[in-house]
Amino acid sequence: DEFYWLHENGFFAQTEIVSALSALNDEKICAMTVKNVSACKERLFLPYALVCSEILDKEVIGDTGAKAHGDEYSVSYVPGGLAEWYLAQAELSSEQEENSHVKEYLSNEYAYREFVYENYIDIPVEAYDALESCLNGSEADSFSEIINAIISYLSENITYDEETVTKNGSEDFVEYFLQKSCRGYSVHYATAATLMLRYFGIPARYAEGYFLSAAEAQKYGSEDTIILDENHANAWAEYYL
C-alpha cells in the first residue's frame, strides 16, 4: 500500500534524485534513446536521475529493477553526479521549514527510507565474520572516513584480476574473496564493498550495468550514438545517501 501511494504521487526510487531537484527548482532535463542490441531483454537500462516515471511499473514494490516493454525506448534524465546531488540534499535540509515542495518531497522520501533500512542492511553471518576480521581495527566514523577505509582496504589487500575463477563452493562468496583468494574484478569488488558499507551501518546494494567514463564520453557530441559493449559492462555498490 505504501509503495502504491508513493507511485500514485509520482515518487519512484529511480526518479528520487529528480524529485529532490524539482523541489528546489534546480533540474536541467536532457533526453536519450536507448536501444537494446544484445543485452538482457528483461530489464530496462536507465540513467541515474531519471525524470519520466511513465516507463516504470506502478505495481512493483521496491526498486531493484524495472521491466522492459520493448527493445527501444526514450527517457528523460538530469545529468550530474554525486557532488551535485549531495549539495541538493544539503539544500533540502536548509529549506524544509518554509518550502512546501521540499516538505512534500521529504514526506515521500521518508517512506522510501524506511524500506531501504528494512531491505539493504542485512549481512550473512559468514560474511560478517570475515568483514569484522578485515575492518574491526578501522576507526572510521564519518561517512567520508568509511568510504576511504573501504577503498583503502580493497586497494591494499586485493589484486585486480579479470581472469579470476571463484571456487568458493558452498563457502560464502565474500568470505572466500576477502580471506582466501584475495583476487577478483568488478563483481568481487562491488559485492565486498556493498557488505562493507552495510557493516558500517550504511544501507547498500550490489548493482550491474554499463559504465561510460568521462574521458570516453568527451569524444561524443550531444546527438551521437554511443555503443556500449561488454568492455563497458561493470558492477558497483550503490549506497543510500
C-alpha positions as CSV (number, residue, x, y, z in Angstrom):
1,D,0.0,0.0,0.0
2,E,2.8,2.4,0.9
3,F,4.5,1.9,-2.5
4,Y,1.2,2.2,-4.3
5,W,0.7,5.6,-2.6
6,L,4.3,6.7,-3.4
7,H,3.9,5.8,-7.1
8,E,0.5,7.4,-7.4
9,N,2.2,10.6,-6.2
10,G,4.8,10.2,-8.9
11,F,7.6,9.2,-6.5
12,F,9.8,6.3,-7.6
13,A,13.2,5.4,-6.3
14,Q,14.5,5.7,-9.9
15,T,13.2,9.3,-10.0
16,E,14.1,10.3,-6.4
17,I,17.1,12.5,-7.4
18,V,15.0,14.5,-9.8
19,S,12.2,14.8,-7.3
20,A,14.7,16.4,-4.9
21,L,16.0,18.7,-7.6
22,S,12.4,19.6,-8.7
23,A,11.6,20.6,-5.1
24,L,14.5,23.1,-5.4
25,N,13.6,24.2,-9.0
26,D,17.1,23.0,-10.0
27,E,16.7,20.4,-12.7
28,K,18.1,20.7,-16.2
29,I,16.5,18.0,-18.3
30,C,18.1,16.1,-21.2
31,A,16.8,13.2,-23.3
32,M,18.2,9.9,-24.6
33,T,17.0,6.9,-26.6
34,V,18.1,3.5,-25.5
35,K,18.2,0.6,-28.0
36,N,19.0,-2.8,-26.5
37,V,21.0,-4.6,-29.1
38,S,22.0,-7.8,-27.4
39,A,21.9,-7.4,-23.6
40,C,19.3,-8.9,-21.2
41,K,15.9,-8.1,-22.7
42,E,14.0,-8.5,-19.4
43,R,15.2,-5.2,-17.8
44,L,15.3,-1.6,-18.7
45,F,18.7,0.1,-18.8
46,L,18.2,3.5,-17.3
47,P,20.4,6.5,-16.4
48,Y,20.6,7.8,-12.9
49,A,18.4,10.9,-12.1
50,L,15.6,9.6,-14.3
51,V,12.8,12.1,-15.0
52,C,10.0,10.1,-16.6
53,S,8.1,7.8,-14.4
54,E,5.7,6.6,-17.1
55,I,8.1,4.0,-18.2
56,L,8.1,2.4,-14.7
57,D,5.6,-0.1,-13.4
58,K,3.4,1.3,-10.6
59,E,2.7,-2.2,-9.3
60,V,6.3,-3.0,-8.4
61,I,7.2,-3.0,-4.8
62,G,10.7,-1.7,-4.2
63,D,13.2,-0.6,-6.8
64,T,15.6,-3.5,-7.6
65,G,14.8,-3.4,-11.3
66,A,12.4,-2.1,-14.0
67,K,10.9,-4.5,-16.6
68,A,11.4,-3.7,-20.2
69,H,8.4,-3.4,-22.7
70,G,10.5,-3.4,-25.9
71,D,14.0,-3.1,-27.2
72,E,13.9,0.6,-27.8
73,Y,12.7,3.4,-25.5
74,S,13.2,7.1,-24.9
75,V,13.9,8.6,-21.4
76,S,14.5,12.0,-19.9
77,Y,17.1,12.5,-17.2
78,V,19.1,15.2,-15.4
79,P,22.9,14.9,-16.0
80,G,25.1,15.1,-13.0
81,G,26.7,13.1,-10.2
82,L,27.1,12.6,-6.5
83,A,28.7,16.0,-6.0
84,E,25.7,17.9,-7.3
85,W,23.2,15.6,-5.7
86,Y,24.8,15.7,-2.3
87,L,24.7,19.5,-2.4
88,A,21.0,19.3,-3.3
89,Q,20.3,17.1,-0.2
90,A,22.0,19.7,2.0
91,E,19.9,22.5,0.4
92,L,16.8,20.4,1.1
93,S,17.7,20.3,4.7
94,S,18.0,24.1,5.0
95,E,14.7,24.7,3.2
96,Q,12.5,22.1,4.8
97,E,10.7,24.5,7.2
98,E,9.5,27.1,4.7
99,N,9.3,25.3,1.3
100,S,6.1,23.3,0.8
101,H,7.6,21.4,-2.2
102,V,10.5,20.3,0.0
103,K,8.1,19.2,2.7
104,E,6.2,17.0,0.2
105,Y,9.4,15.5,-1.1
106,L,10.7,14.7,2.4
107,S,7.4,13.1,3.3
108,N,7.6,10.8,0.3
109,E,11.3,10.1,0.8
110,Y,10.7,9.2,4.5
111,A,8.5,6.3,3.4
112,Y,11.2,5.1,1.0
113,R,13.9,5.4,3.6
114,E,12.0,3.0,5.9
115,F,12.0,0.5,3.0
116,V,15.8,1.0,2.5
117,Y,16.7,0.3,6.1
118,E,14.5,-2.8,6.1
119,N,16.0,-4.3,3.0
120,Y,19.5,-3.1,2.3
121,I,21.3,-3.5,5.7
122,D,21.5,-7.3,6.3
123,I,24.8,-9.3,6.2
124,P,25.1,-13.1,6.1
125,V,26.7,-14.4,9.3
126,E,29.7,-16.0,7.5
127,A,30.4,-12.7,5.6
128,Y,30.1,-10.7,8.8
129,D,32.8,-12.7,10.5
130,A,35.1,-12.0,7.5
131,L,34.2,-8.3,7.4
132,E,34.9,-8.0,11.1
133,S,38.3,-9.6,10.7
134,C,39.2,-7.2,8.0
135,L,37.6,-3.9,9.3
136,N,37.4,-4.3,13.0
137,G,40.5,-2.1,13.5
138,S,39.2,0.7,11.4
139,E,38.5,4.0,13.3
140,A,36.2,5.3,10.6
141,D,33.3,7.3,12.0
142,S,32.1,9.8,9.4
143,F,30.7,8.9,6.0
144,S,33.8,10.0,4.1
145,E,36.1,8.1,6.5
146,I,34.1,5.0,6.0
147,I,34.3,5.3,2.2
148,N,38.1,5.9,2.4
149,A,38.5,2.9,4.8
150,I,36.8,0.6,2.4
151,I,38.7,1.8,-0.7
152,S,42.0,1.6,1.2
153,Y,41.4,-1.9,2.3
154,L,40.4,-3.2,-1.1
155,S,43.3,-1.3,-2.8
156,E,45.9,-2.6,-0.3
157,N,44.8,-6.2,0.2
158,I,43.1,-7.2,-3.1
159,T,44.7,-7.8,-6.5
160,Y,42.6,-6.9,-9.5
161,D,42.4,-9.9,-11.9
162,E,39.8,-10.3,-14.6
163,E,40.8,-13.9,-15.1
164,T,39.9,-14.9,-11.6
165,V,37.8,-18.0,-11.1
166,T,36.0,-18.1,-7.8
167,K,35.9,-21.6,-6.4
168,N,34.2,-20.9,-3.2
169,G,31.8,-23.9,-3.4
170,S,29.3,-23.7,-0.5
171,E,31.5,-21.2,1.3
172,D,30.3,-17.6,1.5
173,F,31.4,-15.6,-1.6
174,V,32.7,-12.6,0.3
175,E,34.4,-14.7,3.0
176,Y,36.3,-16.6,0.3
177,F,37.2,-13.4,-1.7
178,L,38.5,-11.4,1.3
179,Q,40.3,-14.2,3.2
180,K,41.4,-16.8,0.7
181,S,41.7,-15.8,-2.9
182,C,42.2,-12.0,-2.5
183,R,41.8,-11.6,-6.2
184,G,38.9,-10.5,-8.4
185,Y,37.3,-8.0,-10.7
186,S,34.3,-5.6,-10.6
187,V,31.8,-8.3,-9.4
188,H,34.0,-9.2,-6.5
189,Y,34.9,-5.7,-5.5
190,A,31.3,-4.5,-5.7
191,T,29.9,-7.4,-3.7
192,A,32.5,-6.9,-1.0
193,A,32.1,-3.1,-1.0
194,T,28.3,-3.5,-0.6
195,L,28.6,-5.6,2.5
196,M,31.4,-3.4,3.9
197,L,29.1,-0.4,3.7
198,R,26.5,-2.4,5.5
199,Y,29.0,-3.4,8.1
200,F,29.4,0.3,8.9
201,G,25.6,0.7,9.1
202,I,25.1,2.3,5.6
203,P,22.3,0.7,3.5
204,A,23.8,-0.5,0.3
205,R,23.2,-2.9,-2.6
206,Y,25.0,-4.6,-5.5
207,A,24.3,-3.3,-9.0
208,E,25.3,-4.2,-12.5
209,G,25.1,-2.2,-15.8
210,Y,27.2,-0.3,-18.2
211,F,29.8,2.4,-17.4
212,L,30.9,5.2,-19.8
213,S,33.9,7.0,-18.5
214,A,34.1,10.8,-18.6
215,A,37.2,10.6,-20.8
216,E,35.4,8.5,-23.4
217,A,32.2,10.5,-23.2
218,Q,34.1,13.6,-24.2
219,K,34.6,12.1,-27.7
220,Y,30.9,12.2,-28.4
221,G,28.5,15.0,-29.4
222,S,25.0,15.5,-28.0
223,E,23.3,13.8,-31.0
224,D,25.8,10.9,-31.4
225,T,25.0,7.3,-31.0
226,I,27.2,5.6,-28.3
227,I,27.7,1.9,-28.5
228,L,28.1,0.2,-25.1
229,D,29.5,-3.4,-25.3
230,E,31.0,-5.9,-22.9
231,N,34.0,-3.7,-22.4
232,H,31.7,-1.2,-20.7
233,A,29.9,-3.8,-18.5
234,N,30.5,-3.2,-14.9
235,A,29.4,-3.8,-11.3
236,W,29.3,-1.4,-8.5
237,A,28.0,-0.7,-5.0
238,E,25.1,1.7,-4.6
239,Y,24.7,3.3,-1.1
240,Y,21.8,5.2,0.4
241,L,22.5,8.9,0.8
